[in-house]
Amino acid sequence: MSDRRMLDGRVAVVSGGGGEIGGGIARRFAAEGAAVVVCDVSLEKAEEVARSIAADNGQAIGVAVDVGDPAQCERAAVLAVQKFGKITTLVNAAAAVTPDGNVEKLDLDAWKRAIDINFTGVFLMCKYTMGHIRAAGGGAVVNIASSHGHFGLPGRSAYCSTKAAIMHFTRVLAIDYGPHNIRANTISPGPIDTERSLRRYGTRENSNRIRGPGQVLGRTGTVEEVASAAAFLASDEAAFITGTDLRVDGGQTAFKGDSLATTL
Ligand SMILES: NC(=O)c1ccc[n+]([C@@H]2O[C@H](COP(=O)([O-])OP(=O)(O)OC[C@H]3O[C@@H](n4cnc5c(N)ncnc54)[C@H](O)[C@@H]3O)[C@@H](O)[C@H]2O)c1
């Protein structure tokens, strides 16, 4: 049997890499052999993830990047190439806290900020890395959307719209870069247990009891389950998959209802 790992020889740039899902993806990619450039608006969080990767004998650097700032996105790509020689893989997982409320209540500046970070940030990170991925001979982009890009939520037009937009943007990215051997896909996570959700619901059991019935599988997902899907899409295992969305949602979007238990 070969000891080759899924992402040996890859260099991955991960935006929002200091966060829960981005951090989980960065760690999984490093465990699969990739060198990882962990980008986050919080340098402290980015460096913490990079340090944890190094502690597990992986390769990573942490870089401060506000994905709303073109110059910082460009600098991240340049640093990645300076440090690791190339870029083969881009993951966009950064997301801002988006404003809630119907359109009358939504503040225009907060709306614009949500679009800038959640959506234009994906465009900018692609804008400054695609040329490097092409120069490396090809690779893969994985953009993190959401099940909320498939269905709406009351008062969350900013978040839901940006997540739907990421999916369509990624389809066109796949069309534009397929000829350059670059695949582009999205992942739509359903409810994932993170430290934030655990703070809200107390325990994983409680989170599952309240949120689990909305999924066919009757539970919430884990960061590791999203990271597995990202590693798959970034790897040659997904060599013929581009322009698609992979729903890592326990069947949330397959099932239109609040609780499967009440309909059985
Ligand atoms: N947690 C879930 O249940 C869930 C479900 C569906 C989709 N998602 C998506 O997964 C992604 C990660 O979510 P998470 O739960 O890990 O959240 P998180 O808050 O832990 O991670 C987001 C990260 O983005 C960073 N960030 C914020 N603004 C930034 C900016 N301007 N530039 C660069 N980085 C910035 C934050 O510092 C944070 O580290 C997001 O795109 C989110 O929309 C999450």
The ligand as an ORCA input file, in Angstrom:
! r2SCAN-3c Opt
* xyz 0 1
  N     -20.684     26.977     11.580
  C     -21.689     26.619     10.801
  O     -22.646     25.961     11.244
  C     -21.689     26.988      9.341
  C     -22.738     26.521      8.538
  C     -22.738     26.852      7.187
  C     -21.710     27.613      6.664
  N     -20.710     28.074      7.473
  C     -19.662     28.866      6.842
  O     -18.396     28.313      7.166
  C     -17.410     29.344      7.199
  C     -16.664     29.321      8.517
  O     -17.597     29.505      9.572
  P     -17.230     29.201     11.091
  O     -18.430     28.658     11.748
  O     -15.965     28.446     11.154
  O     -17.036     30.688     11.634
  P     -15.822     31.361     12.394
  O     -16.325     32.687     12.850
  O     -15.236     30.445     13.404
  O     -14.746     31.568     11.220
  C     -14.760     32.643     10.354
  C     -13.358     33.221     10.346
  O     -13.328     34.290      9.390
  C     -12.526     35.303      9.945
  N     -12.855     36.578      9.313
  C     -13.901     37.406      9.586
  N     -13.819     38.507      8.838
  C     -12.710     38.361      8.062
  C     -12.079     39.178      7.106
  N     -12.554     40.386      6.800
  N     -10.953     38.723      6.502
  C     -10.432     37.513      6.827
  N     -10.967     36.719      7.770
  C     -12.090     37.136      8.370
  C     -12.823     35.299     11.426
  O     -11.780     35.937     12.181
  C     -12.931     33.805     11.694
  O     -11.684     33.276     12.099
  C     -18.159     30.647      6.939
  O     -18.059     30.969      5.573
  C     -19.587     30.310      7.320
  O     -20.501     31.128      6.644
  C     -20.671     27.793      8.802
*
